[in-house]
Amino acid sequence: MATATPLIQVEHISKVYRMGDVEVHALRDVSLSLAEGESVAVMGPSGSGKSTLMNILGCLDRPSAGRYLLAGEEVSQLDRNALAKLRNRTLGFVFQSFNLLARTSALENVELPLLYAGLSARERHTRARKALERVGLGERMHHHPNQMSGGQQQRVAVARALVTQPRLIVADEPTGNLDSRTSVEIMALFQELSRAGITLLLVTHEPDIARYTSRVVVMRDGRVQTDRRQPPLVADVGAAAAEAAEMASP
């Protein structure tokens, strides 16, 4: 029986940074593959290589050696313009600090990636509105970031990542600035997207957050130390809300 081509496949990649006469080996002979719809947490201490791996898989950087295939396409040697087009077509990004434009509405923030894709104003508006509705913010699309909670701002960021209809979402510490209840809400949203077939690559230092993914990759000294699959913990928003209320009560 033929097996499906992995969405992500890296083969023996390394990354070396040169700082004067010193070479820093950020990644050492890493091989990894991710299937469509997988949710993978990448963990490790500072300097382990997890951020470098995320940048390469997100087409923000290139490996010094090895091969990287994204959806079957060799991307290791693509030039900057080709990488930018690939990112806009295939990838969505979510960051710890939300990275929203303060003076624009949620709708306008979500429309932004579509400007680079050359879509008409009408198409941008329609797709952004649908993305915000998908993350539960249909009634707040005209609000500005300072009129929203941290969790709502992160939902806007997720909608912005979704609006280009990506196959892969790269999330860098997406719950790092959120309280426990809101973190569970965001992970419930990510689990919903994973069930819909979108692949999730989540970089986190929080074991409690990694439990919501189906696979945990631990990096150390630029190598994959462990790579294990797990039954993901179901993100129960109701239980998280009850726990938060209990902790807040006198």
C-alpha positions in Angstrom: 0.0 0.0 0.0 1.4 3.4 -1.0 1.9 5.9 1.9 1.1 9.5 1.7 4.0 12.0 1.2 4.8 13.7 4.5 4.0 17.4 4.6 7.4 18.1 6.1 10.5 16.0 5.6 13.9 17.0 6.7 16.9 14.8 6.0 20.2 15.2 7.9 20.0 19.0 8.2 22.5 21.0 10.1 22.8 24.7 10.7 26.1 26.5 11.5 26.3 30.2 12.4 29.7 31.9 12.0 30.5 34.6 14.6 33.9 35.9 13.6 36.3 32.9 13.9 33.8 30.9 16.0 31.4 28.4 14.5 28.1 27.8 16.4 26.4 24.5 15.5 22.7 25.2 16.2 21.5 22.0 14.5 23.4 18.7 14.0 22.2 16.0 11.6 18.5 16.4 12.3 16.0 14.1 10.4 12.3 14.5 11.0 9.0 14.1 9.1 5.5 15.4 9.9 2.3 14.1 8.4 -0.7 16.1 7.3 -2.9 16.9 10.3 -0.3 16.1 13.0 0.1 18.3 16.0 3.7 18.4 17.2 5.3 20.2 20.1 9.0 21.0 20.0 10.6 21.4 23.4 14.0 21.9 24.8 16.2 24.2 26.9 17.5 27.5 25.7 20.2 26.8 23.1 18.8 23.4 22.2 18.1 24.3 18.6 14.3 24.3 18.8 14.0 27.9 17.5 16.5 27.3 14.7 14.5 24.2 13.7 11.3 26.2 13.8 12.8 28.9 11.6 14.0 26.4 9.0 10.7 24.5 8.9 8.9 27.9 8.7 11.1 28.9 5.7 12.5 31.8 7.6 16.0 30.4 7.4 17.9 27.8 5.4 19.9 24.8 6.6 23.7 24.8 6.1 23.5 21.2 5.0 20.8 18.5 4.3 17.5 18.5 2.5 14.1 20.0 3.4 11.1 19.0 1.5 7.8 20.8 2.1 4.7 19.2 0.5 7.2 17.2 -1.6 9.0 20.3 -2.9 12.7 20.7 -2.2 13.0 24.2 -0.5 16.5 24.1 0.9 18.0 26.1 -2.0 15.1 28.4 -2.9 16.0 32.1 -3.1 14.4 34.7 -0.8 11.5 35.6 -3.2 10.6 32.0 -3.8 10.7 31.3 0.0 8.4 34.3 0.6 5.9 33.1 -1.9 6.0 29.6 -0.4 5.4 30.9 3.1 2.5 33.0 2.0 0.9 30.1 0.2 1.5 27.2 2.6 2.3 28.5 6.1 0.6 30.5 8.8 2.5 31.9 11.8 1.3 32.6 15.4 3.7 34.3 17.9 3.8 34.8 21.6 3.5 38.6 21.4 0.5 38.5 18.9 2.3 41.0 16.5 -1.0 42.8 15.7 -1.0 46.4 14.4 -2.4 48.5 17.2 -4.1 51.2 15.1 -6.0 48.8 12.8 -9.1 46.7 13.5 -9.1 42.9 13.9 -10.5 42.6 10.4 -7.7 44.7 8.9 -5.1 42.8 10.8 -6.4 39.5 9.4 -6.6 40.9 5.9 -2.9 41.9 5.9 -1.4 38.6 4.5 -3.8 38.8 1.6 -2.5 42.1 0.5 0.8 40.4 -0.4 -1.2 37.7 -2.3 -2.7 40.4 -4.5 -6.4 39.6 -3.7 -9.1 42.2 -4.4 -10.4 44.2 -1.4 -13.7 42.4 -1.6 -12.1 38.9 -1.5 -9.8 40.0 1.3 -12.7 41.3 3.4 -14.7 38.1 2.8 -11.9 35.7 3.7 -10.9 37.7 6.8 -14.4 37.9 8.1 -14.8 34.1 7.7 -11.5 33.5 9.5 -12.6 35.7 12.4 -15.9 33.9 12.6 -14.1 30.6 12.6 -12.1 31.6 15.7 -15.2 32.9 17.5 -14.7 36.6 16.9 -17.3 37.4 14.3 -18.8 40.1 16.6 -15.5 41.8 17.4 -14.0 42.1 13.9 -14.1 46.0 14.0 -12.5 46.2 17.5 -8.9 47.3 17.8 -6.3 45.2 19.8 -6.4 47.5 22.8 -10.2 46.8 23.1 -9.5 43.0 23.4 -8.3 40.6 26.0 -5.0 38.7 25.5 -6.9 35.6 24.5 -9.0 37.5 21.9 -5.8 39.1 20.5 -4.3 35.7 20.1 -7.4 34.5 18.3 -7.0 37.4 15.9 -3.5 36.2 15.3 -4.7 32.6 14.7 -7.3 34.0 12.2 -4.6 35.9 10.5 -2.6 32.7 10.2 -5.7 30.9 8.8 -6.7 33.5 6.2 -4.3 32.3 3.6 -5.7 28.7 4.0 -2.3 27.2 5.0 -1.5 23.6 5.3 0.9 24.2 8.2 0.7 26.6 11.2 3.9 27.4 13.0 3.2 28.6 16.6 6.1 30.0 18.6 5.2 30.0 22.4 1.5 31.0 21.5 0.4 30.7 25.1 3.4 32.3 26.7 1.6 35.6 27.5 -1.8 34.0 28.4 -3.3 32.7 31.7 -4.0 29.0 32.2 -7.7 29.2 31.2 -7.0 31.2 28.1 -4.2 28.9 27.1 -6.6 26.0 27.2 -9.0 27.9 25.0 -6.2 28.5 22.4 -5.2 24.9 22.5 -8.8 23.8 22.0 -8.8 26.0 18.9 -5.6 24.4 17.6 -7.0 20.9 18.2 -10.0 21.8 16.2 -7.8 23.0 13.3 -5.7 19.8 13.5 -8.9 17.7 13.3 -9.7 19.7 10.1 -6.4 18.6 8.6 -4.1 21.5 9.3 -0.7 20.5 10.6 0.5 22.3 13.8 4.1 22.8 14.8 4.2 24.3 18.3 7.3 25.5 20.0 6.8 25.6 23.7 8.7 25.4 27.0 5.5 24.4 28.9 4.9 20.6 29.4 1.3 21.3 30.3 0.8 22.8 26.8 2.7 20.0 25.0 0.2 17.5 26.5 -2.4 18.8 24.0 -0.4 17.7 21.0 -0.2 14.2 19.5 3.6 14.2 19.4 6.5 15.7 21.4 10.0 16.3 20.0 12.6 17.2 22.5 15.8 19.0 21.3 19.1 19.1 23.1 22.5 20.4 21.8 21.2 20.7 18.3 19.9 17.2 18.0 16.6 15.4 18.5 16.9 13.8 21.9 13.5 12.1 22.0 10.5 11.9 19.6 7.4 10.3 21.1 3.8 10.1 20.2 1.1 10.4 22.8 -2.7 10.4 23.0 -3.3 14.2 23.2 -5.1 15.6 26.3 -8.5 17.0 25.1 -8.6 20.8 25.8 -11.6 21.1 28.1 -12.5 24.8 28.1 -15.3 24.3 30.6 -13.1 22.5 33.1 -10.4 25.2 32.7 -13.0 27.9 33.4 -14.3 26.2 36.5 -10.8 25.7 37.8 -10.0 29.4 37.2 -13.2 30.4 39.0 -12.4 28.2 42.0 -8.9 29.6 42.3 -10.2 33.2 42.1 -12.8 32.6 44.9 -11.9 33.8 48.4 
